[in-house]
Amino acid sequence: MTATANTKAAVNLPAEWRDFFALTKPRVMSLVIFTGLCGLMAAPGSIHPVIGFTAILCIAMGAGGAAALNQWWEADIDAGMKRTQSRPLPSGKIKSVDARDFGIGLSSASVVIMGVAVDWLAAAILGFSVIYYAVIYTIWLKPRTPQNIVIGGGAGAFPPMIGWIAVTGDVTIMPVLLFAIIFFWTPPHFWALALFVKTDYAKVGIPMLPVVAGERVTRRQILAYSAFLVPLAVSPWAIGATGAIYGIAALALTLAFFAFSLPVGLRESSGDDDDMKPEKRLFAFSILYLFALFAVLVVDRVAAAQGWI
């Protein structure tokens, strides 16, 4: 797939700011911003509010720029999928070259500002995360391997690590664990979605696991990753990096995540593309799960700082 593909309609009117904002995938960005902010707030030490705000702004800009580049490259794919055909490029609201330049400009600015105003290590990891998503995942992995979302999951796992490094200036075991939690959360989260939109992926030739390996393999993989997530999510408490508030909440939340994955993983096949209630419930809960898990991480940090525990 290439970025020069035809879209459904010609661009007749100047693009609005809303169209460029849509290129940043704001719903996805909200999770990126939140986990980055939680990583920053949970890190030991302190950071000036203005510098902290700048760090989160740069994370948002980098994520938005990478998303814009992803949509620029996949304009033809998005045009062929019902779920994405109303995006700015397939619908003809934005010119391809404008989307490309917007993505490059936003991404580049995020890395430079992060380095100058916050921390160059955080900036380097932010820059790598943009390349990881826009190039390694979008151009190389996604169209070539059914393990695309497994390897590509690293792109969305960097924000809490970047937020943590913005405060501490170094990498320790805790930000690595936060990275790993999101990395292993991504496959069951995304494959739950892929199960009920697999027809779209098959139509445009993207080798998502349900398309290439079938539903049964995908469902067993969802169950395996969900099971592994239970000890992984609790590991920050196990090594003494967090308190009991996080540990107990993480255990309860991740067991609930596993419970939601059971009816999906033990099912042989949906039989009917419309009969996807367990998959849709897992996908919806997976988003709530990540928000809640990282929120309780901050609550635990605040409680420890205030001497409540």
Secondary structure, DSSP 8 states (H G I E B T S, - for coil): --TT---SS---S---HHHHHHHT-HHHHHHHHHHHHHHHHHSSS---HHHHHHHHHHHHHHHHHHHHHHHHHTHHHHHT-TTTTTSTTTTTSS-HHHHHHHHHHHHHHHHHHHHHHT-HHHHHHHHHHHHIIIIIIIIIITTT-TTHHHHHTHHHHHHHHHHHHHHHSS--HHHHHHHHHHHHHHHHHHHHHHHHSHHHHHHHT---HHHHT-HHHHHHHHHHHHHHHHHHHHHHHHTTSS-HHHHHHHHHHHHHHHHHHHHHHT-S--SSTT--HHHHHHHHHHHHHHHHHHHHHHHHHHHHHTT--
